[in-house]
Amino acid sequence: MKKKLESKIREWLEPPFDKSTHLAISKLRENSEVLEDAFYKDLEFGTGGMRGIMGVGTNRINQYTLGKTTQGLSDYLKKKFKGEIKTVIAYDCRKNSKSLARKVADVFSANGIKVFLYSDLRSTPQLSFTVRHLKANCGIVLTASHNPPEYNGYKVYWEDGGQIVPPQDQEIIRQIEKTKFDKILSKPNDSLIEIIGDELDKAFIDASLKLGLLETNLRSNFKIVFTSLHGTSITAVPQVLKNAGYNNVNIVAAQAKPDGNFPTVKSPNPEEPEALKLAIEEAEKLNADIVIGTDPDSDRLGVAVRDLDNKFYLLNGNQTMAVMTYYLLENWKKKNNLNGKQFIASTIVSSPMIKKIALSYGIKYMETLTGFKWIGKLIKDNPSLNFIGGGEESFGYLVGSEIRDKDAVTSTLLACEIGAHSKQIGKSFYNILETCYRKFGAYKERLISFTQTGKEGAKKINEMMNSFRYNSPKKLGSKKIIQIDDYLISKRFKPLPNHKVNIDLPKSNVIIYKLEDNSRIAIRPSGTEPKIKFYFSVNSKMGENESWKEVEQKLDTKINKLIETLNL
């Protein structure tokens, strides 16, 4: 292992690697652990593409690792398509995103591939839309989503606007692995690079309005506080809301400027309550109706609404998804558009409530692995069905099929439409949430994750997964485990241990325990961060006279007991 590592490091001390790279490696030699982490493996594609810490080395995001990836992808594109090949490139607010995007454009153009390069930062959903709108063969967005400031990433989209999925992703990876650093073509052909901007913004905003508008007449009376958390949504969300008729939109000024350092938050992740702290404080002062915050590349959104005590209540991703799905289906039903040829989609670690909602309207429900690329694939694979909407617990939602990745721009509009329409009829977003719980059952989910960095961290995560896979408990607390789904071997064990059935989904390192009271625990390593994640889901009935606050306390107690039993 040491010899292999030294060989990789020596390679980076020779051309084509530049002098600044050589100097950076010399500096890294002062810390052997950091040096090893930079070179011990190559960055891999996970559920959200290639993502990692910026710096020198094969296990880092830099002009060479992205150059190699782009060269391999260029070679694959030229094998796959005849005639003119077109790609679109967008990037977010992160440090080095603009310069790295240009490097990627240079490599594509050097390979004779036409490039549409955004002039400035744009959101991930806009990239997905633009690939389809320009009939491009693929698209790239430079982003690390909600990861810390030292991260960046590279997500690949195909001609359908969705992220690459098996077996195509493996074909591309094999092509990249065959590519040598000294074979990267990097001398740009400027005639093949076209800078794009405003003209595509209008098309995307029009599409968002078409997808997200419902029927309401009181938009001007609905008060919104919005924060882009220093990210890309500032390029689209304010304009979409304005064009929809919302003239009382208050943008959190301290977080409006795009900034890859994310100076006002510990993490630019709307899943974290702290991320919306400034926005909620402003909303209290302004007596606003709703608070919405989006992550750096604008594919996730966090929502806070006023509860029955007129205090702001932070919705989790499952709650937002449930209300949005319910409201969309109600809207389709009122227009007599439901005929069974529609579907809702979600993921194996999201709330079981979404399936209940979909089936109650007589339409199909489809479930995928974690990662929105799988929902995009469902849309592509089912052209005879209309995709109404769907999402995942990690604060991502998509309306319709014109965009093929989670879309916080259109979802922000939809959340405001639900809130404004509810207010028009004397209710609130929170009331609609309680309506869902009474109709479909009260579900509470919670995510706990543990960060394990570096080579040793990856080893610990693997050991934990093996322990849960091969030494499964028979009970958790007083409740028996009645089913184990192991997606790595595509088997469902039910009842234990005598009966096995196949799981008809691609293999993935996920284990799900189902208990006799229908509680559920899913365990998986993150595909984009050095974490192992535990997803808890519990449920109960909710009576007409019960409040969600009362039921939620009981369900939280239930989750706490499960966590204690697992010694987490």
C-alpha positions in Angstrom: 0.0 0.0 0.0 2.8 2.4 0.9 4.6 1.8 -2.4 1.4 2.3 -4.4 0.7 5.6 -2.5 4.3 6.9 -3.1 4.0 6.0 -6.8 0.8 8.1 -7.0 2.4 11.0 -5.2 5.5 10.9 -7.4 3.3 11.0 -10.5 1.9 14.3 -9.3 5.3 15.8 -9.0 5.9 15.5 -12.7 4.2 17.1 -15.8 1.4 17.6 -16.6 1.0 18.7 -13.0 2.0 22.4 -12.6 4.5 23.9 -10.1 1.8 25.1 -7.7 0.7 21.5 -7.4 4.3 20.4 -6.7 4.7 23.0 -4.0 1.3 22.1 -2.4 2.4 18.4 -2.2 5.7 19.4 -0.7 3.8 21.2 2.0 1.5 18.3 2.6 4.5 16.1 3.4 4.7 18.0 6.7 1.5 16.0 7.7 1.7 12.3 6.6 -2.0 11.6 7.6 -3.3 14.5 5.5 -1.0 13.5 2.6 -2.2 9.9 2.7 -5.9 11.0 2.8 -5.3 13.2 -0.3 -4.0 10.2 -2.3 -5.1 6.9 -0.8 -8.0 6.6 -3.2 -9.7 8.2 -6.2 -12.8 10.2 -5.8 -15.9 8.1 -6.7 -19.4 8.8 -7.9 -22.0 8.5 -5.1 -25.7 9.2 -4.9 -25.0 12.8 -5.7 -22.1 12.6 -8.2 -18.5 13.2 -7.4 -18.0 15.3 -4.3 -15.0 16.0 -2.1 -12.6 18.4 -0.3 -10.8 20.8 -2.6 -7.0 20.5 -2.8 -4.2 18.5 -4.5 -4.4 14.7 -4.8 -6.5 11.9 -6.4 -9.0 12.0 -3.5 -9.6 15.8 -3.9 -11.5 18.1 -6.2 -9.0 20.0 -8.4 -8.5 20.9 -12.0 -6.8 17.6 -12.7 -9.3 15.2 -11.1 -12.1 17.2 -12.8 -10.0 17.3 -16.0 -9.6 13.5 -16.0 -13.3 13.0 -15.3 -14.2 15.4 -18.1 -11.8 13.8 -20.6 -13.2 10.3 -19.8 -16.8 11.7 -20.2 -15.8 13.3 -23.5 -14.5 10.0 -24.8 -17.7 8.3 -23.7 -19.9 11.0 -25.4 -18.0 10.6 -28.7 -18.6 6.8 -28.6 -22.3 7.3 -27.7 -23.4 10.1 -30.1 -22.8 10.9 -33.7 -22.7 14.4 -35.1 -22.6 17.5 -33.0 -22.4 16.8 -29.3 -23.6 19.5 -26.9 -23.2 20.0 -23.1 -24.3 22.6 -20.6 -22.2 23.7 -17.6 -23.5 25.5 -14.5 -21.9 26.2 -11.2 -22.8 27.4 -7.7 -21.4 29.9 -5.2 -18.6 27.8 -3.9 -14.9 28.8 -3.9 -13.3 27.9 -7.2 -16.6 26.9 -8.8 -16.3 29.5 -11.6 -12.7 28.7 -12.4 -13.3 24.9 -12.3 -16.3 25.3 -14.5 -14.2 27.1 -17.1 -11.5 24.3 -16.9 -14.3 21.7 -17.5 -15.5 23.8 -20.5 -11.9 24.0 -21.9 -11.6 20.2 -21.8 -14.9 19.6 -23.5 -14.2 22.2 -26.2 -10.7 20.7 -26.7 -12.4 17.4 -27.5 -14.6 19.1 -30.2 -17.7 19.2 -27.9 -20.0 22.3 -28.0 -20.3 23.9 -24.6 -23.1 26.2 -23.3 -21.4 27.8 -20.2 -23.5 29.9 -17.8 -22.0 33.4 -17.4 -22.5 33.3 -13.6 -23.8 31.0 -10.9 -27.1 29.3 -11.5 -29.1 26.6 -9.6 -29.0 22.9 -10.1 -32.6 22.7 -11.2 -32.0 25.3 -13.8 -29.1 23.2 -15.2 -31.4 20.2 -15.4 -34.0 22.3 -17.2 -31.5 23.8 -19.6 -30.1 20.4 -20.7 -33.6 19.5 -21.9 -34.5 23.0 -23.2 -31.3 23.1 -25.4 -31.6 19.5 -26.4 -28.1 18.9 -25.1 -26.5 15.5 -24.7 -25.3 16.1 -21.2 -24.9 18.7 -18.4 -22.5 19.4 -15.6 -23.0 21.4 -12.4 -20.1 22.3 -10.2 -21.6 22.1 -6.6 -21.2 20.3 -3.3 -24.8 21.1 -2.3 -24.9 21.8 1.5 -21.5 20.4 2.4 -19.0 22.5 4.3 -17.1 25.4 2.6 -14.0 23.3 1.8 -16.0 20.9 -0.5 -16.9 21.1 -4.1 -18.3 18.6 -6.6 -19.2 17.5 -10.1 -22.6 16.2 -11.0 -23.3 14.7 -14.4 -26.8 14.9 -16.1 -27.8 13.1 -19.3 -30.0 14.2 -22.2 -33.2 13.5 -20.3 -32.2 16.2 -17.7 -31.7 13.5 -15.0 -28.5 12.5 -13.3 -26.7 9.5 -14.7 -27.7 6.1 -13.3 -26.7 2.4 -13.7 -25.5 0.9 -16.0 -24.5 4.1 -17.7 -22.7 5.6 -14.7 -20.5 2.5 -14.5 -19.7 2.7 -18.2 -18.6 6.3 -17.7 -16.6 5.5 -14.6 -14.8 2.7 -16.5 -13.9 5.2 -19.2 -12.7 7.7 -16.7 -10.6 5.0 -14.9 -8.9 4.2 -18.2 -8.0 7.9 -18.7 -4.5 9.0 -17.9 -3.7 12.4 -16.6 -1.3 13.1 -19.4 -4.0 12.4 -22.0 -6.3 15.2 -20.8 -6.9 17.6 -23.8 -7.0 21.0 -22.1 -6.2 23.6 -24.9 -9.6 25.2 -25.4 -11.4 25.8 -28.7 -13.1 29.1 -27.8 -15.3 28.9 -30.9 -17.1 26.0 -29.3 -17.8 27.7 -25.9 -21.0 29.8 -25.9 -21.7 31.9 -22.8 -25.4 31.8 -21.8 -27.5 33.7 -19.2 -30.6 35.9 -19.2 -32.3 34.3 -22.2 -32.3 30.9 -20.4 -33.3 32.5 -17.1 -36.6 33.6 -18.6 -37.4 30.1 -19.9 -36.6 28.5 -16.6 -38.7 31.0 -14.6 -41.6 30.5 -17.0 -41.4 26.8 -16.5 -41.3 27.2 -12.7 -44.4 29.4 -12.8 -46.3 26.9 -15.0 -45.4 24.0 -12.6 -45.9 25.7 -9.2 -48.9 28.0 -9.5 -52.2 26.9 -8.0 -55.5 28.8 -7.7 -55.4 31.6 -5.1 -56.3 35.3 -5.2 -54.5 36.5 -2.0 -50.9 36.4 -3.0 -50.4 40.1 -2.2 -51.6 39.6 1.4 -49.2 36.7 2.1 -46.0 37.7 3.8 -42.9 35.7 3.0 -39.4 35.8 4.5 -36.8 34.1 2.2 -33.2 33.3 2.6 -30.9 31.9 -0.1 -28.2 31.0 2.6 -25.6 32.7 0.4 -26.4 30.4 -2.5 -27.7 30.3 -6.1 -31.5 30.6 -5.5 -31.1 34.3 -5.3 -30.8 34.2 -9.1 -34.3 32.8 -9.5 -36.6 32.6 -6.4 -37.2 36.3 -5.9 -38.1 36.7 -9.6 -40.4 33.7 -9.6 -42.3 34.9 -6.6 -42.6 38.4 -8.0 -43.9 37.1 -11.4 -46.4 35.0 -9.5 -47.8 38.1 -7.8 -46.1 37.9 -4.4 -45.2 41.5 -3.6 -44.5 41.1 0.1 -41.3 39.0 -0.2 -38.6 39.9 2.4 -35.1 38.7 1.6 -32.7 38.2 4.5 -30.1 40.8 3.5 -27.2 39.3 5.5 -27.5 36.0 3.6 -28.5 37.3 0.1 -25.0 37.7 -1.3 -23.5 34.5 -2.8 -20.5 33.5 -0.7 -18.8 30.1 -0.6 -17.6 30.8 3.0 -21.3 30.8 4.2 -20.3 33.3 6.9 -23.6 33.6 8.8 -24.3 29.8 9.3 -22.5 26.8 10.7 -23.9 24.8 7.8 -25.7 26.1 4.7 -28.1 23.1 5.1 -31.8 23.9 5.5 -32.1 20.5 7.3 -30.3 22.1 10.2 -32.6 24.3 12.4 -29.7 26.8 12.9 -29.6 27.6 9.2 -33.0 29.3 9.3 -32.4 31.1 12.6 -31.8 34.6 11.1 -34.8 34.2 8.8 -37.1 33.2 11.6 -36.0 36.1 13.7 -36.8 38.5 10.9 -40.1 36.8 10.3 -41.1 37.3 13.9 -40.3 41.0 13.6 -42.3 41.3 10.4 -45.2 39.1 11.5 -44.6 37.0 8.4 -46.7 34.0 7.4 -43.9 31.7 6.2 -40.1 31.3 6.2 -38.3 29.5 3.4 -34.5 28.8 3.0 -32.7 27.0 0.3 -29.3 25.3 0.1 -26.3 26.6 -1.9 -27.3 25.0 -5.3 -31.0 25.4 -4.7 -32.3 21.9 -4.8 -33.4 21.6 -1.1 -35.7 23.8 0.9 -36.5 24.3 4.5 -39.9 25.6 5.5 -41.2 27.1 8.8 -44.8 28.0 9.3 -46.9 29.3 12.1 -48.5 26.7 14.4 -51.7 26.9 16.4 -49.9 29.0 19.0 -48.8 31.4 16.3 -45.1 30.4 16.8 -42.9 29.3 13.9 -42.7 25.5 13.5 -39.9 24.0 11.4 -41.2 21.3 9.1 -39.0 18.4 8.3 -38.6 17.1 4.8 -41.2 14.4 5.1 -43.8 16.9 6.4 -43.2 19.4 3.6 -43.4 16.5 1.1 -46.6 15.2 2.6 -48.4 18.6 2.5 -47.1 19.3 -1.1 -48.2 15.9 -2.4 -51.6 16.1 -0.7 -52.2 19.6 -2.1 -51.1 18.7 -5.6 -53.4 15.7 -5.6 -56.3 17.7 -4.3 -55.7 20.2 -7.1 -55.6 17.5 -9.8 -58.8 16.0 -8.3 -60.7 19.3 -8.4 -59.8 19.7 -12.0 -61.0 16.1 -12.7 -57.5 15.2 -14.1 -56.9 12.1 -12.1 -57.5 8.9 -14.2 -55.0 6.4 -12.7 -52.3 7.3 -15.3 -50.4 9.4 -12.8 -47.8 8.6 -10.2 -46.1 9.9 -7.1 -42.6 8.9 -6.2 -40.5 8.8 -3.0 -37.6 6.9 -1.5 -37.1 3.9 0.7 -36.0 6.0 3.7 -38.8 8.6 3.4 -42.1 8.6 5.3 -44.5 5.7 4.5 -47.2 8.4 4.7 -46.4 9.4 1.1 -47.5 6.0 -0.2 -50.7 6.2 1.8 -51.5 9.6 0.3 -50.9 8.6 -3.3 -52.9 5.3 -3.0 -55.9 7.1 -1.4 -56.3 9.1 -4.7 -56.2 5.9 -6.8 -52.9 6.6 -8.5 -49.6 4.8 -8.6 -46.9 5.1 -6.0 -43.3 4.2 -6.9 -40.4 3.9 -4.5 -36.8 4.2 -5.3 -33.4 4.1 -3.6 -32.1 7.2 -1.9 -31.0 9.9 -4.3 -33.1 11.9 -6.6 -31.4 10.4 -9.7 -33.7 7.4 -9.2 -36.9 9.5 -9.3 -35.6 11.1 -12.5 -35.1 7.6 -13.9 -38.7 6.7 -13.0 -39.9 9.7 -15.0 -37.8 8.6 -18.0 -38.8 5.0 -17.7 -42.5 5.6 -17.5 -43.4 8.0 -20.4 -47.0 6.8 -20.5 -47.6 8.1 -16.9 -47.8 11.7 -15.7 -45.4 12.4 -12.8 -47.4 14.7 -10.5 -44.7 15.2 -7.8 -42.5 13.5 -5.3 -39.5 13.9 -3.1 -37.3 12.5 -0.4 -36.9 13.1 3.3 -33.7 15.2 2.9 -35.7 18.3 2.0 -35.9 17.8 -1.8 -39.1 18.0 -3.9 -40.0 18.0 -7.6 -43.2 19.1 -9.3 -43.9 17.7 -12.8 -41.4 16.4 -15.3 -40.0 19.4 -17.1 -37.1 19.4 -14.5 -35.6 16.1 -13.5 -33.9 16.8 -10.2 -35.1 18.2 -6.9 -36.1 21.8 -7.4 -36.2 24.3 -4.5 -37.2 27.1 -6.9 -40.5 25.7 -8.0 -41.0 24.0 -4.6 -40.6 27.4 -2.9 -43.4 28.8 -5.1 -45.6 25.8 -4.3 -45.1 26.2 -0.6 -46.2 29.8 -0.8 -49.2 28.9 -3.0 -50.3 26.4 -0.4 -49.8 28.9 2.4 -51.6 31.7 0.6 -54.5 29.5 -0.5 -54.9 28.1 3.0 -55.0 31.7 4.4 -57.6 32.6 1.8 -59.9 29.9 3.1 -59.3 30.7 6.7 -56.7 28.0 7.4 -52.9 27.7 7.4 -50.2 25.5 6.1 -50.0 23.9 9.6 -53.7 23.2 9.5 -53.2 21.3 6.3 -50.4 19.2 7.9 -52.8 18.3 10.8 -55.4 17.4 8.2 -52.9 15.0 6.6 -52.2 13.3 9.9 -55.9 12.8 10.7 -56.6 11.3 7.3 -53.5 9.2 6.7 -52.0 8.6 10.2 -49.6 10.6 12.2 -46.0 9.9 11.2 -42.8 11.3 12.8 -39.4 10.8 11.4 -36.0 11.7 12.7 -32.5 11.4 11.2 -29.4 10.8 13.2 -26.0 10.8 11.5 -22.4 10.2 12.7 -19.4 11.7 10.8 -16.4 9.4 10.4 -13.8 11.1 8.2 -10.8 9.7 6.3 -9.6 6.2 5.7 -10.2 5.1 9.3 -13.7 6.7 9.3 -14.6 4.7 6.1 -13.4 1.5 7.9 -15.6 2.3 11.0 -18.7 2.9 8.9 -18.1 -0.4 7.1 -17.7 -2.2 10.4 -21.0 -0.7 11.7 -22.9 -1.7 8.6 -21.5 -5.3 8.8 -22.6 -5.5 12.5 -26.2 -4.5 11.7 -26.2 -6.8 8.7 -24.8 -9.9 10.2 -25.7 -9.5 13.9 -29.2 -8.2 13.6 -31.2 -8.0 16.9 -34.4 -9.9 17.3 -36.1 -7.1 19.2 -35.7 -3.4 19.8 -37.0 -2.7 23.3 -40.3 -4.6 23.7 -41.0 -4.8 20.0 -40.1 -7.7 17.7 -38.3 -7.0 14.4 -40.7 -8.6 11.9 -38.9 -7.8 8.7 -35.4 -6.9 7.5 -34.8 -5.5 4.1 -31.2 -5.8 2.9 -30.7 -3.9 -0.3 -27.1 -5.0 -0.7 -28.2 -8.5 -1.4 -31.7 -7.5 -2.7 -33.5 -9.7 -0.1 -36.4 -9.2 2.2 -36.6 -11.5 5.2 -40.2 -11.9 6.4 -41.1 -13.4 8.8 -37.7 -14.0 10.3 -35.8 -16.1 9.5 -37.8 -18.5 7.4 -39.1 -16.6 4.4 -37.1 -14.6 1.8 -38.4 -12.5 -1.1 -36.4 -10.5 -3.7 -36.3 -6.7 -3.7 -36.8 -5.3 -7.2 -34.4 -2.4 -6.9 -30.7 -1.9 -7.7 -28.3 -3.1 -5.0 -27.4 -0.5 -2.4 -25.8 -0.6 1.0 -29.0 -0.1 3.0 -30.6 -2.1 5.8 -34.2 -1.5 7.0 -35.7 -3.0 10.2 -39.5 -3.0 10.4 -41.0 -3.6 13.9 -44.3 -5.2 14.8 -45.8 -1.8 15.6 -44.9 -0.6 12.0 -42.0 1.5 13.4 -39.0 1.5 11.0 -35.3 2.1 11.2 -33.2 2.5 8.0 -29.4 2.4 8.2 -27.0 3.5 5.4 -23.7 5.2 4.7 -24.1 8.6 3.0 -23.3 8.7 -0.7 -22.0 12.2 -0.5 -20.5 12.7 2.9 -18.3 10.7 5.3 -21.4 9.7 7.5 -23.5 6.8 8.6 -27.1 7.6 8.8 -30.0 6.3 10.9 -33.6 7.1 9.8 -36.3 6.5 12.4 -40.0 6.4 11.5 -42.8 5.9 14.0 -46.6 6.4 13.8 -49.9 6.4 15.5 -53.5 7.4 14.9 -54.5 11.0 15.5 -58.0 11.7 16.7 -60.2 14.6 15.7 -59.7 16.2 19.0 -56.0 15.6 19.3 -53.4 18.2 18.4 -50.3 17.4 16.5 -48.2 18.9 19.3 -49.6 16.2 21.7 -49.2 13.4 19.3 -45.7 14.5 18.3 -44.5 14.4 21.9 -45.6 10.8 22.2 -43.9 9.9 18.9 -40.7 11.6 19.9 -40.6 9.6 23.1 -41.0 6.5 21.0 -38.1 7.4 18.8 -35.9 8.3 21.9 -36.5 4.8 23.2 -35.4 3.2 19.9 -32.3 5.3 19.9 -31.5 4.2 23.5 -32.0 0.6 22.6 -29.5 0.9 19.7 -27.0 2.6 22.0 -26.6 5.5 19.5 
